[in-house]
Amino acid sequence: MKCMNCGTQIPDGRVRCPRCGQEVQIVPDYNPLDEMLTAQVKGAVSETLRIDLENRKKGQYAAKRNRTGREDAPPKRQPSPRPRRQEQTGLSVPRMERSTQGKSGQAKNGHSQNNGQKTGHISPEERERRRRQAEKKRMKAKRRRRKLLLLMGTFVAICVAVGYMFYQNSYAGLMKKGNEALKSGEYMDAAEYFEKAISKGPKRSDAYSGLSKVYLAQDDLEKAEEVFRNAIAGKSSNTEIYRAAVQFYLDTDQVEKVTTLLEECPDKSIVEALDEFVSREPKFSLDDKTEYDDIQALELSGSGKEIYYTTDGTDPTTSSTLYTEPIRLEEGETEVRAISVNAKGIPSLVVKKTYTVAFPIEDAPSVTPSTGQYEDEQMIEVVVPDNYEAYYTTDGSDPGPNAPTGQKYTGPIPMPKGNTIFSVVLADQKGRLSDVTKRNYERVDSE
């Protein structure tokens, strides 16, 4: 390694230059702050050496003026020598170059007038003094840097502490504490954290979901549902809260309430946003306002995955009859209720329709013989169509199944003696009655 002061090669193991006595310093680890402080110290040392050199030259000029008795112009200011970086310390110490004295600084006899010293030469004592001064400045800068780092560390610690306090009382912090309390079974604390989170973020749905889970963990399904009911009542236009409520019903196997929830939603844009959960009602192929006179085949259709129906007056569920073919409507009234179930297993609202099928009633029954006077005994006969029954009276009153004097016709009957008003009616299987046929008979015995 070479001496950074005089350039002499320094043998390994030596700590001082054998020529100028300059101490060899160990190179510290690189640090950006050290480099900045080194530049400051370098500038200060360079400026000190420059001023000292100028003062020495001014002193030489004054001594010459006193000896010669005349005033010569002072020597021109020489540019400050460029400092060289010392590899051992990272400091830049200027290397003083030897300079010759100008013409104005030479004696008439040609000898140098500088008290026997060469221009630019620095004694070992002066060099040591300056080294100690530079070391002192370096240590002072190091202490200043440590104080700055301490202040910066304190400031960062305060910022972290303040940020942590803000986080603990923020929505995210409250949600984290609420979930941790819920996981550890501290339900009262969890409910308190979630309620505080709701107050800080009333439009965010996960706080409501967290609070409902607290009640579910305590087997209080009604109160868990009430969380979403209250949230929706106060914020009926929040899609995410509706979505969280739908998910709550799915998680708790209350899928039938999803359709009711969306059906009652006043904001149709929310229903459109949650279209994947909407289950639309099935459609009926027959109009229930029409009375049919023959057996009908009712078809059901819809956009859902499956359709279930009932004909016994009860609301259908996924356990009811699965629609696979048209429903046969027999004579009489039939109430059909149906639901459609979408791909997520959510049923639609129940659709209910009542159909009436009434076969046409037969005309008044045919009776023989016709009205008249008869001398001989006659048999009265009534034509009864299939699926009908006939009822009659012989006193002129209206016949029927419930008539006080009525009788059921089972076959031809003998014509009574005297004046008889024979009345007969047909009744179908539903109890509907035809028109009444009347005959007036008068039987007179022959002598």
Disulfide bonds with the S-S distance in Angstrom:
none
